[in-house]
């Protein structure tokens, strides 16, 4: 294998060719950056977090594929992934994940001690999430914590502490992650049942649509609560209204539980996160 071909396999292993994961991790981080800075972000800190999101999401994908290397060959959607197809060795994957994590850690060294401490928790969450699918009935909740940990870290970087507001935003992200990742899990439900992987799509069973709807409602409710505490204006709630409309659209897509439509709904969740972010930004611009 040539160097170019190997780098191409590493790119696929990090899912850089599929940016949806980066976006789903980025939106809650951006919510927190704008909320914690009252709409006036510190651009150095912002860029540190943006690059950190890309690095840690990439590392998380590598660790996920390492953990699932014995399962992925048996799932139609994942059998051609580099590790599952034998194009990248497990040792290479571990070294790549370690390198990406080290780069992310070096990136936050200029920030305060609290951020450094929280980064250790973030790394643990990212590294351990793939293994929760062996024993946790709703691993998507754990994913929501991992994907949203940029929220408390953002507040820590800008405030030097993590207020209750940050934890509420993190909880909102947990419900959102359960909603969108259940849609994702519905695509692989039959394969996951065969190989014994646990997912929320399996746990919720025939109540999956109701569970997703309730998770969207909880997400919007918690975001609205945070907005009320901060006395956010009509622009913020306009963003939440658009996000609610997007969530309703997703429910229409998945109502027949068709795998292609479920995957389409999952991908479309980036617009939900964008709508919330747009409302936050517009509120601070119009103050």
N, C-alpha and C positions, 0 to 999 in steps of 0.2 A: 504494500500500500504506500503510495507516494505521500509526501508531507501535506500536499493540498487535499488529498482524499481523506487523510487522517483528521485534519483540521475541520473538514466538512462534517465528519462523523461527530467530532466534539461539539460542533455547532448544533447538530441535531440532538445530541445528548443533553445539551443545556437548553434546548427548545428555543433558541434564538430565532428560529424560522417560524415560531408560533408565539407571537408576542402577547396573546390574550392573558397569560398568567402574569406577565409583567404589569399589564394594565390593571388587572384585578387587585394586585398588590399595591400598585402605585396610587390608585384613587384614595383609599383611606389614609394613606400617608399624606397626600396633598390636602385632604380635608383637615387633618390635624395641623399641618404646617400653616395653613391660612387661619384657622381658628385660634391657634396658640399665639400667632403673631398679630392678631386683629387686622388681618388683611395686608400686612406690611412685612412679608417674609424677609428673613436674613438670607440673601441670595447665596452666600457661601454654604451655609447650613443646608439650604434647600438642595443645592447641587450635590452635596455630600450624600444626602438621603436619596436623591434620585439615582445616582450611580450605585449606591448601596443596595437599593431595591433590585436593580438589574443583576448585580453580583450575587445577592443572596437567593433570588429566585432561580438563577442559573444553578447555583450550588444545590438548592433544594431539589431541582429536577434530576440532577445527577445522583443525589442520595436516594431519591425515590426509585429511580430505575435500578440502582444497585440493590435496594431492598426487595424490589419486585422482579429481580432477574430470573427467578424460577417460575414466576407466575405469568409474566408478560408473553412468553412464547405460546401460551394457551388462550390468549385473548386476541380476537381478530384485529382490533384496532391498534394493539401495541406490539404485535409479534415482529414487526420490522424495525422496532427501535434498536439503536446501535448495540446495546448490551444484550438484548434478547436475541438479536440476530448474530451475535458473536463477532461483530465488527470492531468492538472495543472491549478490552479485557476488564474484569472487576478491579484489578490493581490500578489500571489507568484511570478508571472512574473515581476511585478513592483519592488518588493523587490530584485529579482535576478538582474535585470537591474541596479538598483541603486547600489548594491554591486559591480558589475563588473566595473561600471563607477568610483566608489570611489577608487577601487584598481588601475585603470588606472591613476587616478589623483595623488594618492600617489606615483606612480612609477616615475612620472616626476618632483616631488618636488625638486630633486637635480639640475635640469636644470634651465636656466635663466628665467627672468620674462617674456620676450617676448613669450617663449614657453608656459608658464602657461596661458598667455592671449589668445594665439591661441588655447589652449586646450579647452577653454570655447566655442569658435566658433565651434571647431570640435565636441564637445558634442551636441551643438545645432543642427548642421547639421545631426548628426546620429539620434537624437531623433525626428527631424521634418520630415526627408525624407519619412517615411511611409505614412504620412498624405498628401504629395504632390500628391499622386495618386488620390485624390478626385477632384483636381481642375487644376493641371498643365498638359498640353498636352504632355510634354516630361519629365516625372519625372526622366528618366534615366540621363538627364543632371545634375540634382541636385544630383543624386547618384554619378556621376563622381566627383563632387566637394567633397562630403563627403568621398568617397573612396580614393581620391587623396590628402586629406588635410595633410597627413603625409609628403608631399613634402615641403610646406612652413614651416612646423614645423621642418623638418630636417635641412633646411637651417638656420632657427632661432637658433636651438640648436648648430650648428657648426660655423655659421658666426656672430650670434648676430643680424642679419637683414634678410630681405627677398628680394632678388634681383629680377629683371625682369625675369631672367632665371628660377627661381622657378615658377613664375606665368605662363610662357610659358609651362613648364613641366606639370603644373596642367591643363592647357587648353588642352594639348595633351591627358591627362588622361580622361578628360571629353568626348572628341570625341571617345576615345577607349571604355569607359563605355557605351556610347550610342550604339556603334556597338555591343558589346557583350551582353548587357542587352536587346537590341531589339531582338536578337536571342532567348534569354530566354523568353521574352514576347510573341514571336510568338508561343510558346508552349501552352500558356494559352489564346490565343486571343479570342477564341469562348466563353470561360467561363467568361472572363473579360468583353466582350460585354454585356453578360446577366446581370451581377451584377453592371455594371456602373463604373468599375474601368478605369482610364485613363492610357494608356501606349503608348510608341512610336510606337509599332507594330500596334496599332489601328490608331494613328495619321498619320503615314506614309502610311497606307493602301496598295494599290497595288504598291506603290513606295518604299516599305520597302527594297528591295534588293539594289536598287540604293542608298538609304539613308545610308545603312550599308557600302556599298563600298566607298561612299564619306567620311564617318566618319573614316574608316580605312586610307584613303588617307590623310585626315587632320591630323590624329595622326602621321603618318610617316613623313609628311611634317614638322610639328612643331618640332618633334624630330630631324629631319635633320637640321632644322634651328638652333636649340640650338647647335647641334654638330658643325655646321659651325662657329658659334660665338666663340665656345671654341677651334676651330681648331683641332677637333677630327680626328683621322686617319682612315685608311682603315678597321681596326678591328671593329670600331664603326659602320661604314656604312655596313660592312658585316653582323653585327647583325641586322641592319634595313632591309637588303635585305632578310635575313632568315625570319624575321617577316612579310615582304610583301608576301613572298611565303606562309606562314602559313595563312595569311588573304585570299589569293586567294583560298587556300584549303577550308577554311570556306565557301566561296562563292559557291563553288561546292557542299558542303554539304547541304546548305539551298536553293538551286535553285528551288527545288520542294515544298518548304515550309512544308515539312513533319515534324510534331512536334518532332519525335524521332531524326531526323537528325539535327534539329535546336538546340535541347538540347545537342546533341553531339558536335556541333560546339561551343556552349557556354562553355562547359566544357574544350574544347581544347584551349580556349583562354589563359590558363595559359602558354602555350608554346610560345605564342606571347610575353607576358610579360617577359618570361625567355630569349627569343632570344634578346630582347632589352637589358636586364641586362647583358647577356653574352657578347654582343658587348662592353658595357661600361667597364666591368671588364677587358676584353682582351686588350682594348685600353690602360688602365693605366698600365697593366702588361708589355706591350711591349714598353712603352715609353723609 
